Amino acid sequence: MTDAAQYTTLPQWPRAYPASGASATLKLLNEDFIVTELPLQLPSGAGEHVWLDVEKNGANTAFVAQQLAAAAGVQEWDVGYAGLKDRYAITRQWFSIYLPIGKGKGETPDLTLLQHPEFKVLSQSRHVKKLRPGDLQGNRFRIVLRDLKGDRDAVESNLKAIAELGVPNYFGAQRFGFEGGNVEQGRAMLAREIRVRNPKKKGIYLSAVRSFVFNEVLAQRIQQGLWGQTLPGDAMDEAGRPTGPLWGRGRVITSEQAQALENGVAERHAALCDGMEHAGLDQDRRALVACPEGLSWEWPQADQLVLAFSLLAGNYATSVLNEILLTTEPERHTESEPATLE
């Protein structure tokens, strides 16, 4: 396989737990996927930015931001939000709008009066800063899985293991674009086979490549039977969990067995890692384990499973679901905006 060909499709990264053999439908209805953003802070009541608590149903985050900008009479770049949220879901998240008092702007519009079939503004208040990507603690999920087929005992067994030990903290498939295409685009960009002028697209491609290498390190540990183990030389996070590399410039802080494993993966993807270093990315780390907090489940019907849990920012609900059973979505979801899974 050529260096380019290996990035045209995503690999099937290994799971930590035995496959349950069960399958179910995800997001048959918008209300089957409810996500509530957990903010880092709440608005103080004073400042140049108006913060809006918004519930949306069937709309993606960028569309809501456009509508809010139009209603407030500002440019789109004056609207901020902490994270993208799925279109085909019911999600609650915060937006901010730069609306300083005075300066010819008149009175602050009451955006709770805005009427739209796909979203509503629940409340608004002022704050001193703009919301920026990543300004959130995490997300709380309530997920209904329908038409479930398979061994219920096997599903329960994996749920209990996940509640105790967590799941591999893989980046979800949505990070890599349709059929993983962002990884190949990123490789081509780093190899200077294509030129990407749009800064947003460039960032998406770099993120996809970086996430791919992280997933490869995590997959290697699982394949070697090292899931959930701490290796000699591991770099630990503040919670005491081993971490994997987000590749870039700078000193690798692992040593011994952990560093040897990471370097082996980096050698297999040398062009990507070298390209990321020259693209100006700095070394960073990410926990190898994601721990869903408050994981609970119930069976309203024999073929229906309801899950509830919270994840830290940057963790994917798909990483939890993939360890429980196989899910499929209605065809209409192929272009959904997937970031509430993170």
N, C-alpha and C positions, 0 to 999 in steps of 0.2 A: 504494500500500500504506500503510495506517495505521501509526502508530508502534507500536501494540500488535500488529498482524498480522505484522510482520516478525520477531517473536520466537517465533512459534508452532511453527516448524520450524527445525532447524539448517540453515545453508547447506552446500553442498558446497565446503569450503575447498580451494584448489588444492594439488596436489602439487608437489614440487620437481623430480622426475625423470619422464621419460616413462613412461606406464603400460605395464607389461609385458604386459598382457592375460591374465596367468595368474591362476588361482584355486585355492583349497585349503580344506580343512576344518581349523578350529582347535579344539582341546580336544575332540576326539572322545572321548578317555579322559582321566581326571584326570592320568595320568602323562605326557600330552602337553604339559603346562604345569607345569614345575617352577621354583619361585622360592625363592631363598635370600636372606634379608635380610642386608645388610651393616651391622652395628651401628657406631655411633660409638665405643663402648667396650665392654669386657667387664666383668662384675661383679668387684669387688675381693675379695670373700670376707667382707666385714664391712659391717654397716649394718642399717637398719630395714626394708629392702625385700628380698624374695626374688625373684630373677630366674630365669625358667624358659625354657629353650631347648625350643621346642615344634615338632613336625612335625605338620601336619594334612593330612587327605585327605578332601575332601568336606564340610568344615565351614567356615562363615565365621568371621571373627575375633571378632565380637561374641558368637556362640554359645560359642566356646571360652572367652572371658573370663567368661561367665556360669557355665560349668561349673567353671572354676578357682576362682571366688569361692565357689561352693557347697562345693567340696571343702575349701577352706581355712577356711571358716566366717567369711567377711568379706562386706562389701557390694560390689556391682559397682564402685562408684566407687573402691574400694581397689585395683582391678586396672588396670594401665596397659599400653599398647603403643604402638609407634612409628608403625605404619601398618596400614591394612586390607589384607587379602590375599584373593584370589579363593576362592570356595567350590569350584568345580569345577577343582581343581588340587591338586598336592602342593606345599605351601609350608612353609618353615621360618622361624620368627620368634621374637622374644623377647617375653615378658610379664613384668610385675613385679607383686608383691602386697605391700601394706603389712602387714607382720607383725613388729612390734617384739618383741624378746625380753622376756619377762616381761609385766607389766601384765595379769596374769591370763589370758594367752593359752596358757600351758602350753608344751610342746615344739613346735618347728617341725615341721609335718607333712611327711612325705617324699612329695611329689607325683609323684615318678618311679614310684611304685607305682600311681598312678591308671590304671585300665583304661577305655578308651573306644574304640569301633570307628572313630571318625573323627579321633582325634588321640592323640598320645603325648608325654609329657614326657621329653625326652632327658637333661636335667640340670638341676640347680638350684644356685644359689649366692646369697649375700647381697651387697647393694650399698647405697650411701649415698643413692641417689636413685630416684625413681619414673620409669618410662619415660613419655614424653609424645609426642604426635603430632609427627612430624618428627625425632625423635631417631634418625636412621639416616643412614649414608653413601649408601646406595642399595640396589639389588637386582640379583642375578645370575639370569639366565633361561636355561632350556633349553627350547626350543619345538619340538615336532614338528608339521609341517604335512602332512596326509594327503590322499590323492585329488587330488594336484596335477595340474592341467591347464593347458596353455599352453606358451609358448616358454621353454624352459630357459635358452637363451642370453640372453634379455632379462632373466630373473630374475637370472642371474649378473652381468650388466652393472650392474644397479641395486645389487646387493650390494657390488660392488667400489667403486662411487661412494660408497655410504653409509660403507663402511669408511674411505674417504679424507676425505670432506667432512662426514659427519654427516647429520642429518635436521632438518626444521623442528620446532621444539620446541613443537608444538601441545599444548594441553590435550586429552586424549582425550575421546571422546564420552560416556564414563561420568561425567565431571565434570558433565555437563549434565542428567542424569536421563533417564528413559524418554522417548524421542522428543524430547529437548531441553526437556522441560516445566519444568525448574527455572529456565531463563532467563525464560520468560514469568511464572512465579510470582514471580521476583525483580523483574521489571519492575513487575508489579502491586503488589507490596509497596512498592517505592520510590515508586510513584505514589499510594500510600495508597488503592488500590482494594480491597486486602485487608489484614487485620491478622494478623500472624504473632506469636503469643505464645511459641511454643516456641523457646528460644534456639538449639537445635541446628538446627532447620529454617531459622531466620533466617540462621544462618551458612552453611548449604548454599546457600541462594538467593543470598546476597551473593557467595559464591565462584563460583557459576555465572555470574553477571553479569560479574564481574571477569574471569573466564577467557574469556568470550565476546569482550569488547572486546580482550583481548590477542591472541586468535586472529585477529580482524579486522585488527589492525595487521600481524601476520605474513603473513596472506593478501594484504594490499595490497602488501607488498614483493615477494612471489612473483609476483603478477599484473603488477607493473611491471618484471619481469625483474631484480629486485634481490636474488634469493636468493643467500646466501653472500657478499654484498658489504657492506663497511663504508661508511656514508654520512657525508658531512660533518655534524658535530654529533651523531653517535651517542654514547650513554653506554655505556661498555664495562664488562664485569665483570672480576673478578680474573684470569680466564683469558684476557683479551683478546678476548672475544667480544662483539658488539653485543647490546644488550638491548632489550626492549620494555616497555611500561608495564603495571603492575598499578595500576589507577586508584584515586585517592583524593585526599585533601587534600594541599596542599603544593606546592612549586615543582617544575615540570617541568625536569629537568636536561639534556634534550637541547636542541639548537639547530639552526639552519640547516635543511638539507634533511630531516634526521631528525625534527626537531620539527614541521616543516610537514606531513609525512606523518602523524604521530601526531595532530596537531590536526585534520587533515581527517577522520580516523576518529572522533575524539571529537565533532566537530560532527554527524556522521551519527547518532551515538548519544548526543546531548546529554542526554536525559532520564536515561539510565542513568548517565552520568558524573557529572552533577549530583547524582543520588540517592546515588551511592556517597560523594561528598564529604560530603553532609549526614548520611550514615549513620555517619560517624566513621572511615572507612577512610583510611589514610595512603598517599601515593604510595610505590610500591616498583617494583623492576625484576626482570625474568626474562630469562635468555638466550634468544635467538631460535633458537639452534642447539643440538641435543642430539647428543652424540657417544657412540655405543655403544662401550664399551671391550672389547677382546679379541674383536671380532666374528669368528666362524668359522662355517662351514657345511659340511654333507656331504649326500650323496644316498645313503642306504642302499638305496633302491629308485628306480626311474625316476619314480614318482609320490609320492615322499616326501622332504621336505626337513627337515633338523634344523638349527636355529639355536642359537647360544650367544653371549651377550654380557652385559655389565653396564651399568646406567644409574644415574646419580646420582639421589638422592631428588628427587621431583617431576617426573621425566621419565617418559614413557609408552612402553611397549613397542608400543602400537598405532601410535605415530608412526613407529616403525621398520617394522612390518609393512605399513602403508598405502603405504609407498614401494616395497615389493617386489611385492606382489600383492594381490588381493582375497580376503578371508577370510570364511567363514561359520561359524557355530557351531550345534551341535545345538539344537533348540528348548528343551531343558531348561535351557539356560544363560541364558535371558532374564532371570532374576531373580538371577543370580550377583552376588556382591559383587566389584567390578572393580578394587579399588585396587592389586592387585599389578601391574597394567598401568602403574602410576605409580611 
